[in-house]
Amino acid sequence: MSKKNTPAVRPATSDKEADLLIAAIGAESREIVMIQTALSEDIAKIKVEYEAKAAPIAARIEEATEAVRLYCEANRKRLCPKELKTYRFPSGDISWRAKPKSVKVRGKAERVIDWLRQHGPAKFLREKPELNKEAMLEDIAEAEKVPGITIKSGGEDFSISPFDAKLSQEVA
């Protein structure tokens, strides 16, 4: 919670009062979880209802798309002579676009990297330099001499963890 927006609060005056407040935080947190669960259940029901309404429409769109694709494939030379890749119907355009080539690695990338290290070509490998922050934290005095490096304090967070009773479930 942001300290800027926190209203003036009277601090607890005893261990007993702090303990009662922690118990209240736990109860309120559980109430929020119940509200969130109810919201999720309502959203799931609504989503199922609207997906059911949309499904037949999506099926009709898919069927019409396939019918147009089949027609256009059969008439491609007439619709798109030369190197044209788009045809304009009165109600909309159809087009063919080549997908860019891509590289797919079969198996483990480490094996391919090892093979390339042994056999080349080296241009297929990248060497990616990156900062070793773990080493900097092990040698803070040396790391702080590096321009652009600041070692930040880990700081301290205050947290409250109300106890929750767990239900045990027995399997029959």
Backbone as a printed PyTorch tensor [residue, N CA C, xyz], in Angstrom:
tensor([[[  0.8460,  -1.1720,   0.0000],
         [  0.0000,   0.0000,   0.0000],
         [  0.8900,   1.2330,   0.0000]],

        [[  0.5820,   2.2100,  -0.8100],
         [  1.3650,   3.4250,  -0.9240],
         [  1.2010,   4.2710,   0.3240]],

        [[  2.3060,   4.7690,   0.8680],
         [  2.2430,   5.6000,   2.0630],
         [  1.6080,   6.9510,   1.7610]],

        [[  1.7060,   7.4460,   0.5060],
         [  1.1260,   8.7350,   0.1220],
         [ -0.3830,   8.7450,   0.3200]],

        [[ -1.0330,   7.6480,  -0.0550],
         [ -2.4920,   7.6010,  -0.0450],
         [ -3.0690,   6.9900,   1.2290]],

        [[ -2.2190,   6.6650,   2.1840],
         [ -2.6860,   6.0390,   3.4090],
         [ -3.2250,   7.1030,   4.3540]],

        [[ -4.4690,   6.9420,   4.7930],
         [ -5.0060,   7.9170,   5.7480],
         [ -4.2940,   7.7780,   7.0850]],

        [[ -4.3940,   8.8050,   7.9250],
         [ -3.7770,   8.7460,   9.2450],
         [ -4.3900,   7.5740,  10.0050]],

        [[ -3.5580,   6.7000,  10.5080],
         [ -4.0180,   5.4960,  11.1920],
         [ -3.4560,   5.5050,  12.6040]],

        [[ -4.3030,   5.1660,  13.5490],
         [ -3.8630,   5.0530,  14.9320],
         [ -3.1520,   3.7050,  15.0800]],

        [[ -1.9240,   3.6970,  15.5570],
         [ -1.2200,   2.4220,  15.7020],
         [ -1.8510,   1.5710,  16.8030]],

        [[ -1.6590,   0.2630,  16.6630],
         [ -2.1030,  -0.6500,  17.7100],
         [ -1.3860,  -0.2670,  18.9980]],

        [[ -2.0560,  -0.4630,  20.1130],
         [ -1.4760,  -0.0310,  21.3920],
         [ -0.9830,  -1.1900,  22.2490]],

        [[ -1.2160,  -2.4310,  21.7960],
         [ -0.7580,  -3.5720,  22.5920],
         [ -0.6000,  -4.7940,  21.6930]],

        [[  0.0730,  -5.8130,  22.2270],
         [  0.2130,  -7.0700,  21.4910],
         [ -1.1620,  -7.6670,  21.1980]],

        [[ -2.0580,  -7.5990,  22.1780],
         [ -3.3940,  -8.1700,  22.0100],
         [ -4.1360,  -7.4490,  20.8850]],

        [[ -4.0580,  -6.1100,  20.8550],
         [ -4.7550,  -5.3620,  19.8060],
         [ -4.1420,  -5.6690,  18.4330]],

        [[ -2.8050,  -5.7680,  18.3580],
         [ -2.1460,  -6.1110,  17.0860],
         [ -2.5880,  -7.4930,  16.6320]],

        [[ -2.6680,  -8.4430,  17.5810],
         [ -3.0970,  -9.8010,  17.2410],
         [ -4.5330,  -9.8080,  16.7290]],

        [[ -5.4160,  -9.0340,  17.3450],
         [ -6.8020,  -8.9480,  16.8790],
         [ -6.8760,  -8.3440,  15.4790]],

        [[ -6.0380,  -7.3340,  15.2130],
         [ -6.0220,  -6.7230,  13.8830],
         [ -5.5160,  -7.7090,  12.8340]],

        [[ -4.5010,  -8.5030,  13.1830],
         [ -3.9890,  -9.5050,  12.2430],
         [ -5.0680, -10.5340,  11.9440]],

        [[ -5.8130, -10.9590,  12.9670],
         [ -6.9120, -11.9020,  12.7460],
         [ -7.9620, -11.2790,  11.8340]],

        [[ -8.2540,  -9.9900,  12.0310],
         [ -9.2360,  -9.3030,  11.1790],
         [ -8.7370,  -9.2250,   9.7380]],

        [[ -7.4330,  -8.9630,   9.5530],
         [ -6.8520,  -8.9340,   8.1990],
         [ -7.0390, -10.2820,   7.5260]],

        [[ -6.8090, -11.3620,   8.2610],
         [ -6.9910, -12.7040,   7.7080],
         [ -8.4280, -12.9450,   7.2930]],

        [[ -9.3760, -12.5420,   8.1510],
         [-10.7890, -12.7410,   7.8390],
         [-11.1960, -11.9300,   6.6160]],

        [[-10.7550, -10.6760,   6.5430],
         [-11.0860,  -9.8140,   5.3990],
         [-10.4400, -10.3540,   4.1200]],

        [[ -9.2080, -10.8580,   4.2230],
         [ -8.5270, -11.4160,   3.0480],
         [ -9.2800, -12.6300,   2.5160]],

        [[ -9.7670, -13.4740,   3.4220],
         [-10.5390, -14.6460,   2.9870],
         [-11.8520, -14.2160,   2.3300]],

        [[-12.4490, -13.1430,   2.8270],
         [-13.6910, -12.6450,   2.2260],
         [-13.4280, -12.1440,   0.8020]],

        [[-12.2940, -11.4690,   0.5990],
         [-11.9320, -11.0170,  -0.7530],
         [-11.7350, -12.2140,  -1.6730]],

        [[-11.0790, -13.2700,  -1.1900],
         [-10.8730, -14.4720,  -2.0020],
         [-12.2140, -15.0780,  -2.3970]],

        [[-13.1810, -15.0950,  -1.4750],
         [-14.5030, -15.6420,  -1.7970],
         [-15.1910, -14.7870,  -2.8640]],

        [[-15.0500, -13.4700,  -2.7650],
         [-15.6460, -12.5760,  -3.7630],
         [-14.9810, -12.7890,  -5.1170]],

        [[-13.6410, -12.9160,  -5.1380],
         [-12.9260, -13.1520,  -6.3960],
         [-13.3250, -14.4900,  -7.0090]],

        [[-13.5130, -15.4970,  -6.1760],
         [-13.9280, -16.8120,  -6.6770],
         [-15.3100, -16.7270,  -7.3020]],

        [[-16.2270, -16.0240,  -6.6360],
         [-17.5790, -15.8640,  -7.1840],
         [-17.5250, -15.1200,  -8.5130]],

        [[-16.6780, -14.0860,  -8.5990],
         [-16.5230, -13.3370,  -9.8490],
         [-16.0150, -14.2590, -10.9530]],

        [[-14.9970, -15.0610, -10.6560],
         [-14.4410, -15.9730, -11.6550],
         [-15.4870, -16.9790, -12.1320]],

        [[-16.2960, -17.4890, -11.2120],
         [-17.3410, -18.4360, -11.5870],
         [-18.3820, -17.7720, -12.4900]],

        [[-18.7760, -16.5320, -12.1490],
         [-19.7500, -15.8130, -12.9800],
         [-19.1880, -15.5380, -14.3690]],

        [[-17.9230, -15.1210, -14.4310],
         [-17.2960, -14.8460, -15.7270],
         [-17.2340, -16.1190, -16.5660]],

        [[-16.8970, -17.2450, -15.9330],
         [-16.8140, -18.5150, -16.6640],
         [-18.1770, -18.8890, -17.2490]],

        [[-19.2550, -18.7000, -16.4880],
         [-20.6020, -19.0170, -16.9840],
         [-20.9660, -18.1160, -18.1610]],

        [[-20.6750, -16.8270, -18.0240],
         [-20.9900, -15.8740, -19.0930],
         [-20.1830, -16.2060, -20.3490]],

        [[-18.9020, -16.5430, -20.1720],
         [-18.0450, -16.8670, -21.3060],
         [-18.5850, -18.0810, -22.0600]],

        [[-18.9960, -19.1080, -21.3390],
         [-19.5540, -20.3120, -21.9780],
         [-20.7980, -19.9390, -22.7700]],

        [[-21.6530, -19.1050, -22.1870],
         [-22.8910, -18.7020, -22.8550],
         [-22.5970, -17.9600, -24.1600]],

        [[-21.6740, -17.0130, -24.1240],
         [-21.3850, -16.2230, -25.3150],
         [-20.5830, -17.0140, -26.3510]],

        [[-19.7170, -17.9060, -25.8990],
         [-19.0030, -18.7670, -26.8530],
         [-19.9790, -19.6650, -27.5960]],

        [[-21.0130, -20.1460, -26.8860],
         [-22.0300, -20.9910, -27.5310],
         [-22.7870, -20.1950, -28.5940]],

        [[-23.0600, -18.9090, -28.3130],
         [-23.7440, -18.0660, -29.2980],
         [-22.8530, -17.8070, -30.5170]],

        [[-21.5510, -17.6400, -30.2870],
         [-20.6330, -17.2930, -31.3720],
         [-20.2100, -18.5020, -32.2050]],

        [[-20.2440, -19.7000, -31.6530],
         [-19.7320, -20.8930, -32.3350],
         [-20.3560, -21.1350, -33.7030]],

        [[-21.6760, -21.1010, -33.8530],
         [-22.2190, -21.3570, -35.1900],
         [-21.8530, -20.2640, -36.1900]],

        [[-21.7290, -19.0400, -35.7230],
         [-21.3350, -17.9380, -36.6050],
         [-19.9000, -18.1440, -37.0710]],

        [[-19.0170, -18.5010, -36.1320],
         [-17.6140, -18.7600, -36.4790],
         [-17.5110, -19.9210, -37.4640]],

        [[-18.3340, -20.9410, -37.2950],
         [-18.3250, -22.0880, -38.2170],
         [-18.7490, -21.6600, -39.6160]],

        [[-19.7770, -20.7930, -39.7060],
         [-20.2150, -20.3020, -41.0200],
         [-19.1240, -19.4610, -41.6840]],

        [[-18.4320, -18.6320, -40.8870],
         [-17.3360, -17.8160, -41.4330],
         [-16.2250, -18.7150, -41.9520]],

        [[-15.8730, -19.7330, -41.1790],
         [-14.8200, -20.6610, -41.5860],
         [-15.1910, -21.3820, -42.8820]],

        [[-16.4400, -21.8150, -42.9800],
         [-16.9040, -22.5060, -44.1790],
         [-16.8800, -21.5740, -45.3940]],

        [[-17.3670, -20.3350, -45.2320],
         [-17.3700, -19.3730, -46.3380],
         [-15.9430, -19.0220, -46.7540]],

        [[-15.0430, -18.8860, -45.7730],
         [-13.6410, -18.5790, -46.0690],
         [-13.0230, -19.6890, -46.9070]],

        [[-13.2860, -20.9260, -46.5390],
         [-12.7260, -22.0570, -47.2810],
         [-13.3090, -22.1100, -48.6930]],

        [[-14.5910, -21.8100, -48.8410],
         [-15.2220, -21.8150, -50.1710],
         [-14.5920, -20.7530, -51.0650]],

        [[-14.3520, -19.5600, -50.5140],
         [-13.7210, -18.4830, -51.2900],
         [-12.2810, -18.8620, -51.6220]],

        [[-11.5560, -19.4350, -50.6510],
         [-10.1610, -19.8350, -50.8950],
         [-10.0840, -20.8520, -52.0250]],

        [[-10.9460, -21.8600, -51.9950],
         [-10.9450, -22.8870, -53.0470],
         [-11.2440, -22.2770, -54.4150]],

        [[-12.2260, -21.3830, -54.4790],
         [-12.5530, -20.7120, -55.7390],
         [-11.3690, -19.8940, -56.2450]],

        [[-10.7560, -19.1200, -55.3440],
         [ -9.6530, -18.2570, -55.7490],
         [ -8.4170, -19.0570, -56.1560]],

        [[ -8.1500, -20.1560, -55.4610],
         [ -7.0220, -21.0090, -55.8540],
         [ -7.2430, -21.5480, -57.2640]],

        [[ -8.4700, -21.9890, -57.5640],
         [ -8.7840, -22.5390, -58.8860],
         [ -8.7080, -21.4740, -59.9790]],

        [[ -8.9280, -20.2050, -59.6300],
         [ -8.9500, -19.1140, -60.6010],
         [ -7.8130, -18.1150, -60.4100]],

        [[ -6.7650, -18.5370, -59.7370],
         [ -5.6890, -17.6240, -59.3590],
         [ -5.0330, -16.9480, -60.5640]],

        [[ -4.7620, -17.6930, -61.6170],
         [ -4.0910, -17.1030, -62.7960],
         [ -4.9330, -15.9980, -63.4170]],

        [[ -6.2430, -16.1820, -63.4410],
         [ -7.1150, -15.1590, -64.0010],
         [ -7.2620, -13.9660, -63.0490]],

        [[ -7.4120, -14.2620, -61.7540],
         [ -7.6210, -13.1890, -60.7760],
         [ -6.3580, -12.3540, -60.5570]],

        [[ -5.2220, -13.0110, -60.5690],
         [ -3.9610, -12.3200, -60.2820],
         [ -2.9230, -12.6630, -61.3480]],

        [[ -3.0580, -12.0700, -62.5430],
         [ -2.0680, -12.3450, -63.5810],
         [ -0.7340, -11.6880, -63.2210]],

        [[  0.3030, -12.1450, -63.8750],
         [  1.6630, -11.6200, -63.6710],
         [  2.0780, -11.8230, -62.2160]],

        [[  2.5690, -10.7750, -61.5980],
         [  3.0680, -10.9320, -60.2320],
         [  2.1280, -10.3360, -59.1860]],

        [[  0.9100, -10.0050, -59.6020],
         [ -0.0560,  -9.4760, -58.6410],
         [ -0.3980, -10.5550, -57.6190]],

        [[ -0.6260, -10.1360, -56.3860],
         [ -0.9840, -11.0880, -55.3520],
         [ -2.2900, -10.7130, -54.6660]],

        [[ -2.9800,  -9.6900, -55.1730],
         [ -4.2280,  -9.2350, -54.5770],
         [ -5.2800,  -9.0720, -55.6680]],

        [[ -6.5070,  -9.4610, -55.3480],
         [ -7.6290,  -9.2360, -56.2510],
         [ -8.7140,  -8.5220, -55.4560]],

        [[ -9.3090,  -7.5210, -56.0830],
         [-10.3240,  -6.7120, -55.4190],
         [-11.7080,  -7.1000, -55.9220]],

        [[-12.4850,  -7.7650, -55.0590],
         [-13.8940,  -8.0150, -55.3390],
         [-14.6650,  -6.7650, -54.9040]],

        [[-15.8810,  -6.5760, -55.3680],
         [-16.6630,  -5.4140, -54.9200],
         [-16.8530,  -5.3600, -53.3980]],

        [[-16.8960,  -6.5080, -52.7430],
         [-17.1370,  -6.5190, -51.2900],
         [-15.8720,  -6.6580, -50.4500]],

        [[-14.7240,  -6.8500, -51.0840],
         [-13.4890,  -6.9710, -50.3090],
         [-12.3670,  -7.5900, -51.1000]],

        [[-11.1860,  -7.5360, -50.5370],
         [ -9.9840,  -8.0300, -51.2040],
         [ -9.6450,  -9.4420, -50.7430]],

        [[ -9.0060, -10.1700, -51.6460],
         [ -8.3550, -11.4290, -51.2710],
         [ -6.8960, -11.2570, -51.6760]],

        [[ -6.0160, -11.9300, -50.9770],
         [ -4.6070, -11.8050, -51.3410],
         [ -3.8360, -13.0340, -50.8850]],

        [[ -2.7280, -13.2230, -51.5420],
         [ -1.7850, -14.2710, -51.1710],
         [ -0.5170, -13.5690, -50.7070]],

        [[  0.0000, -13.9720, -49.5980],
         [  1.2420, -13.4040, -49.0910],
         [  2.1800, -14.5520, -48.7180]],

        [[  3.3950, -14.4580, -49.2050],
         [  4.3920, -15.4720, -48.8580],
         [  4.7870, -15.2860, -47.3920]],

        [[  4.8110, -16.3510, -46.6760],
         [  5.2490, -16.3030, -45.2850],
         [  6.7730, -16.2040, -45.2660]],

        [[  7.3320, -15.4620, -44.3210],
         [  8.7880, -15.3850, -44.2670],
         [  9.3870, -16.7380, -43.8640]],

        [[ 10.5780, -16.9980, -44.3820],
         [ 11.2660, -18.2280, -44.0110],
         [ 11.6270, -18.1600, -42.5360]],

        [[ 11.7320, -19.3220, -41.9180],
         [ 12.1150, -19.3700, -40.5130],
         [ 13.0100, -20.5730, -40.2880]],

        [[ 13.7190, -20.5370, -39.1920],
         [ 14.6160, -21.6330, -38.8310],
         [ 13.9660, -22.4080, -37.6930]],

        [[ 13.8820, -23.7070, -37.8580],
         [ 13.3400, -24.5590, -36.8130],
         [ 14.4510, -25.4930, -36.3550]],

        [[ 14.6430, -25.5540, -35.0600],
         [ 15.6760, -26.4190, -34.4930],
         [ 15.0160, -27.7150, -34.0670]],

        [[ 15.4610, -28.8220, -34.6640],
         [ 14.9590, -30.1370, -34.2680],
         [ 15.8430, -30.6540, -33.1400]],

        [[ 15.2370, -31.1650, -32.1170],
         [ 16.0110, -31.6710, -30.9930],
         [ 16.4490, -30.5340, -30.0940]],

        [[ 17.5690, -30.7470, -29.4320],
         [ 18.0580, -29.7680, -28.4640],
         [ 18.9930, -28.7730, -29.1380]],

        [[ 18.7720, -27.5040, -28.8550],
         [ 19.6020, -26.4430, -29.4290],
         [ 21.0580, -26.6060, -29.0060]],

        [[ 21.2910, -27.1050, -27.7930],
         [ 22.6680, -27.2770, -27.3060],
         [ 23.4760, -28.2030, -28.2180]],

        [[ 22.8220, -29.2550, -28.7320],
         [ 23.5100, -30.1880, -29.6290],
         [ 23.8920, -29.5020, -30.9380]],

        [[ 22.9840, -28.6760, -31.4440],
         [ 23.2740, -27.9500, -32.6800],
         [ 24.4250, -26.9720, -32.4400]],

        [[ 24.4090, -26.2920, -31.3060],
         [ 25.4790, -25.3410, -30.9680],
         [ 26.8140, -26.0730, -30.8690]],

        [[ 26.8320, -27.2100, -30.1860],
         [ 28.0720, -27.9900, -30.0710],
         [ 28.5870, -28.4000, -31.4480]],

        [[ 27.6750, -28.8660, -32.3120],
         [ 28.0820, -29.2780, -33.6550],
         [ 28.6770, -28.0970, -34.4090]],

        [[ 28.0260, -26.9430, -34.3330],
         [ 28.5230, -25.7590, -35.0380],
         [ 29.8770, -25.3040, -34.4800]],

        [[ 30.0980, -25.4540, -33.1910],
         [ 31.3980, -25.0860, -32.6050],
         [ 32.5060, -25.9780, -33.1770]],

        [[ 32.1820, -27.2390, -33.4260],
         [ 33.1770, -28.1740, -33.9380],
         [ 33.3540, -28.0740, -35.4480]],

        [[ 32.2510, -27.8980, -36.1760],
         [ 32.3030, -27.9730, -37.6360],
         [ 32.0540, -26.6540, -38.3520]],

        [[ 31.4960, -25.6630, -37.6640],
         [ 31.2190, -24.3780, -38.2870],
         [ 29.9960, -24.4330, -39.1710]],

        [[ 29.6730, -23.4080, -39.8950],
         [ 30.3650, -22.1250, -39.8960],
         [ 30.0670, -21.2990, -38.6390]],

        [[ 31.0740, -20.5720, -38.1810],
         [ 30.9860, -19.7900, -36.9600],
         [ 29.9440, -18.6730, -37.0710]],

        [[ 29.6640, -18.2410, -38.3040],
         [ 28.7030, -17.1420, -38.4620],
         [ 27.2960, -17.5430, -38.0070]],

        [[ 27.0630, -18.8510, -37.8210],
         [ 25.7550, -19.2910, -37.3580],
         [ 25.6330, -19.2470, -35.8290]],

        [[ 26.6800, -18.8290, -35.1440],
         [ 26.6580, -18.7420, -33.6800],
         [ 26.8150, -17.2940, -33.2450]],

        [[ 26.1630, -16.9480, -32.1490],
         [ 26.3060, -15.6270, -31.5370],
         [ 26.9690, -15.7900, -30.1850]],

        [[ 27.7850, -14.8590, -29.8630],
         [ 28.3290, -14.7860, -28.5150],
         [ 27.6700, -13.5800, -27.8730]],

        [[ 26.9470, -13.7970, -26.8030],
         [ 26.1610, -12.7330, -26.1830],
         [ 26.7820, -12.3640, -24.8400]],

        [[ 27.5150, -11.2370, -24.7970],
         [ 28.0620, -10.8220, -23.4980],
         [ 26.9390, -10.2570, -22.6240]],

        [[ 26.9920, -10.5900, -21.3490],
         [ 26.0290, -10.0310, -20.4170],
         [ 26.6850,  -9.8620, -19.0590]],

        [[ 26.1190,  -8.9780, -18.2520],
         [ 26.6830,  -8.6980, -16.9420],
         [ 26.4430,  -9.8690, -15.9980]],

        [[ 27.4650, -10.1850, -15.2050],
         [ 27.3450, -11.2250, -14.1900],
         [ 27.0410, -10.5310, -12.8620]],

        [[ 25.7790, -10.2970, -12.6060],
         [ 25.3690,  -9.5630, -11.4050],
         [ 25.6480, -10.3530, -10.1330]],

        [[ 25.6000, -11.6790, -10.2230],
         [ 25.9020, -12.4900,  -9.0430],
         [ 27.3370, -12.2610,  -8.5950]],

        [[ 28.2700, -12.1930,  -9.5660],
         [ 29.6720, -11.9490,  -9.2330],
         [ 29.8360, -10.5460,  -8.6480]],

        [[ 29.0820,  -9.5860,  -9.1560],
         [ 29.1570,  -8.2180,  -8.6210],
         [ 28.6980,  -8.1730,  -7.1720]],

        [[ 27.6660,  -8.9310,  -6.8440],
         [ 27.1860,  -8.9550,  -5.4630],
         [ 28.1700,  -9.6610,  -4.5340]],

        [[ 28.9870, -10.5610,  -5.0930],
         [ 30.0050, -11.2360,  -4.2880],
         [ 31.2000, -10.3360,  -4.0350]],

        [[ 31.4410,  -9.3510,  -4.9170],
         [ 32.5650,  -8.4240,  -4.7600],
         [ 32.0540,  -6.9950,  -4.9480]],

        [[ 31.2800,  -6.5340,  -3.9830],
         [ 30.6080,  -5.2350,  -4.0760],
         [ 31.6100,  -4.0930,  -4.2040]],

        [[ 32.6900,  -4.1320,  -3.4370],
         [ 33.6650,  -3.0300,  -3.4690],
         [ 34.2340,  -2.8540,  -4.8730]],

        [[ 34.5750,  -3.9400,  -5.5310],
         [ 35.1160,  -3.8740,  -6.8980],
         [ 34.0350,  -3.4590,  -7.8970]],

        [[ 32.8300,  -3.9870,  -7.7160],
         [ 31.7400,  -3.6880,  -8.6440],
         [ 31.3590,  -2.2150,  -8.6120]],

        [[ 31.4220,  -1.5970,  -7.4390],
         [ 31.0500,  -0.1800,  -7.3330],
         [ 32.0500,   0.7420,  -8.0240]],

        [[ 33.2340,   0.2440,  -8.3650],
         [ 34.2270,   1.0430,  -9.0930],
         [ 33.8950,   1.1270, -10.5810]],

        [[ 32.9920,   0.2730, -11.0420],
         [ 32.6480,   0.2190, -12.4640],
         [ 31.6680,   1.3570, -12.7630]],

        [[ 32.0070,   2.2270, -13.7370],
         [ 31.0810,   3.3110, -14.0800],
         [ 29.7310,   2.7470, -14.5470]],

        [[ 28.6660,   3.3100, -14.0300],
         [ 27.3340,   2.8720, -14.4250],
         [ 26.7580,   1.7910, -13.5310]],

        [[ 27.5260,   1.3260, -12.5580],
         [ 27.0470,   0.2890, -11.6510],
         [ 26.8030,   0.8940, -10.2840]],

        [[ 25.6220,   0.6330,  -9.7540],
         [ 25.2750,   1.0240,  -8.3890],
         [ 24.7300,  -0.2100,  -7.7080]],

        [[ 25.2030,  -0.4900,  -6.5330],
         [ 24.6960,  -1.6160,  -5.7610],
         [ 23.6330,  -1.0610,  -4.8180]],

        [[ 22.4060,  -1.4990,  -5.0280],
         [ 21.3010,  -1.0250,  -4.2070],
         [ 21.1240,  -1.9370,  -3.0060]],

        [[ 20.7260,  -1.3330,  -1.8980],
         [ 20.4140,  -2.1050,  -0.7060],
         [ 19.1830,  -2.9360,  -0.9700]],

        [[ 19.1450,  -4.1020,  -0.4000],
         [ 17.9780,  -4.9490,  -0.5670],
         [ 16.7490,  -4.3580,   0.1060]],

        [[ 16.9470,  -3.4690,   1.0740],
         [ 15.8240,  -2.8560,   1.7630],
         [ 15.1430,  -3.8310,   2.6900]],

        [[ 13.9770,  -3.4430,   3.1310],
         [ 13.2440,  -4.2640,   4.0890],
         [ 11.7650,  -4.0570,   3.8400]],

        [[ 11.0190,  -5.1280,   3.7730],
         [  9.5710,  -5.0640,   3.6240],
         [  8.9300,  -5.5400,   4.9060]],

        [[  7.8130,  -4.9220,   5.2430],
         [  7.0200,  -5.3710,   6.3820],
         [  5.8650,  -6.1750,   5.8200]],

        [[  5.5940,  -7.3390,   6.3740],
         [  4.4830,  -8.1430,   5.8830],
         [  3.7280,  -8.7390,   7.0590]],

        [[  2.4760,  -9.0030,   6.8040],
         [  1.6170,  -9.6610,   7.7840],
         [  1.0960, -10.9210,   7.1290]],

        [[  1.2200, -12.0510,   7.8130],
         [  0.7400, -13.3260,   7.2830],
         [ -0.2130, -13.9610,   8.2870]],

        [[ -1.5020, -13.6570,   8.1570],
         [ -2.4490, -14.2900,   9.0820],
         [ -2.4400, -15.7970,   8.8940]],

        [[ -2.6370, -16.5100,   9.9910],
         [ -2.6800, -17.9620,   9.9110],
         [ -4.0030, -18.3940,   9.3140]],

        [[ -3.9560, -19.3770,   8.4240],
         [ -5.1540, -19.9500,   7.8390],
         [ -5.2060, -21.4130,   8.2240]],

        [[ -6.3460, -21.8340,   8.6970],
         [ -6.5100, -23.2560,   8.9840],
         [ -6.6970, -23.9770,   7.6750]],

        [[ -5.9830, -25.0560,   7.4830],
         [ -6.0820, -25.8450,   6.2600],
         [ -6.9830, -27.0470,   6.5120]],

        [[ -7.8260, -27.3330,   5.5390],
         [ -8.6790, -28.5150,   5.6230],
         [ -7.8860, -29.7240,   5.1610]],

        [[ -8.0030, -30.8000,   5.8900],
         [ -7.3530, -32.0270,   5.4100],
         [ -8.3850, -32.8310,   4.6490]],

        [[ -7.9850, -33.3270,   3.4960],
         [ -8.9010, -34.1090,   2.6660],
         [ -8.4730, -35.5590,   2.7070]],

        [[ -9.4010, -36.3870,   3.0620],
         [ -9.1120, -37.8040,   3.0820],
         [ -9.6170, -38.4460,   1.8080]],

        [[ -8.8100, -39.2900,   1.2350],
         [ -9.1990, -40.0000,   0.0210],
         [ -9.7670, -41.3440,   0.4260]],

        [[-10.9810, -41.6070,  -0.0180],
         [-11.6390, -42.8720,   0.3670],
         [-11.1030, -44.0180,  -0.4380]]])
